[in-house]
């Protein structure tokens, strides 16, 4: 298609796809941590765990509206000095939970307000699916869709910088689970 661009980044398992003002990035990830533990820590208890293990990144998470299920709106407040490579400081983001399926370990949410939208995005939607690998760990997929405001383009380095911050949080959760083998087992 004329308005479609597909690009594979070989250094990571990421695919960028641009269609009419929306950029979709598909990433695959893996971990030696069992899938159920990773899902519980990274998705179900992230609001409590991440500020504890990554206080340099996340100050706290507050529920603005809802009960934690679909439709819930949360505000994540970043630690002071949380910068992108562009020196743009993040203060907060609000996201709405679109779907949460504990049985199938899938989760989707949309960033609807805040600094991560950088005044150029309407929203960013995420679909995360976690499953057990044949080795007893985790394999997963994250599909991110960046919806730009009309007439605005997002720079690839801005997407990469945001992804690097998210990868840092993932690695912190993974390291915590590896160092604490009894955490999130039930």
N, C-alpha and C positions, 0 to 999 in steps of 0.2 A: 504494500500500500504506500501511497505517496506520503501520507501523514504519519507513518509508523517507522520507528527506528528501533532496532534490536541490537544490543551490544553486550558481549560477554567480557567480564573482567577476569582475566586468567589468574591473577594473584589471589583472588578469593572466589568462592563459588557464588557469584552474584551476577544477575542478569538485569540489565536496564532496558526498559521498553518505554518509548515515548509515543503516546497517542493523544492528539488534540488537547494539549494542555495538562495532561496527566502523565506522570512518569511512574511506572511500576518497576519495583526492584524486587527480585526474588532471590532469596539467600537460603542455602542449606547449611545446617550446622550439625555438629555431633559432640558427644561428651561421653566419658566413661561412667558418669553418674547415671544410675537407673532413672528411667523416664518418669516414674511416679514421684520420686523424690524431687527431681528437677522441676516438674510441673507445680508441685506443692509450694516449693520455695520461690521459684521465679514468677509464678502467676498468682497462686492463691494467697500467699503470705508476703508478697513483695512489698506491700505498703509498710509492713513492720520490719522485715528483714533488711531491705536495701538501705534505708537510712542508718541502720546499725553497722553494717559492714562496709558501706561506702559513704561515710558522712562528708567526705571531701566533695562528693558529687550531689547527693540528695539530702536536703535538710529534713523534709517530712512529706507525708502524703495525707491529704484530708478528703473525706467524703463530703461533697457539697450537697448532693441530692441522691437519694436512693438507698438501697439496702445491700449493695455490693454485687448485685446481679445485673443482667441486661437493663440498660436505661440509666444506670448509675453514672453520675458525673463526679469525677475526682480531680483534685488539684494537687499537682506535684510541685513542691517548692525546692528550688535548687540551692545548693550551698553558695555562699557569697564567693564571687570570683570564678564561678563556673563559666569558662570561656570556650568558644569554638576557636579553631585555628585563625579565624578572621578577626579575632579579638572582640567578637560580639558576645556580650554577657547575657547568660540565661538567668531569669529570675523565677519563672514559673511556666507551667503548661496545664491546661485543663483537658481532660479526655473523657469521652463517653464510652462506656462498655456496650458494645453492640451484641456480642454473644459470648457465652461461657458454657462450655460443655465439659464438665469434670470427668465424665465417663470416657469420652473419646479424646481427652486432653487437648482441646482446642479452645482458642480464645481470640476474639477480635475486638478491637477498640479503635476509636477515631480521636486524634488530637483536634480539638475544636477552637482552642484559644491559647494564646501565650507566645512567648519568645521563640520557641522552636519553629513557629510558622514564619518568622523573619519578615513579616509584612509583605511577603510575596506569595504565600500559600493560603488557600481557603481552608484546607485541612490536610491531614495525613492519616490514612487508614492503615491498620496493621491486621493481618491474619496470621496467627501462629498455630502451628500444629506440631505436637510432640508425640513421638511414639517410641516404643522399645526397639533397640537394635538387636540383631542376632547375637551380639557379644554380651548382652545384658546391660548395655548403656543406653544412650539416647541418640536418636536421629530426629531431626526436625526441619521444618521449613517456615520461613517468615516471608510473607508477601507484603510489601509496603507500597502504598499508592499515594503519591504526592500530587495533590490537586492545586494547580497554580491559579492565581488570580488572572483575570483576562488581560492579555497583552504583556504578561510578565514571564520571564524565563528564570528558572532556578539553575544555579551553577552546580556542576557535578561535584566540585570540591566541597560545597555546602552539604550535599547529601552524604558524601564520604565522611566529613567531619562529624556529623550527627551519628552516623553508623558506628564510627570509632568510639564515641562516648557510650553508645548502647552496648557495644562489644565489651567495653571495659566493665560495665555493670554485670554483664553475663559472666565474664571471667571471674569477677569477685564472688558472685553467687556460687559458681562452680567450685572455686577454691575453698569457700566456706564449707560446702557439702563434702568435699574430699577430706578436709581437715576435721570434720565432725560427722563421722559415719553413722552416728545414732540420730542425727537430726533429720526430721521429716520422713521417718520410716513408716509411720502409721497414718 
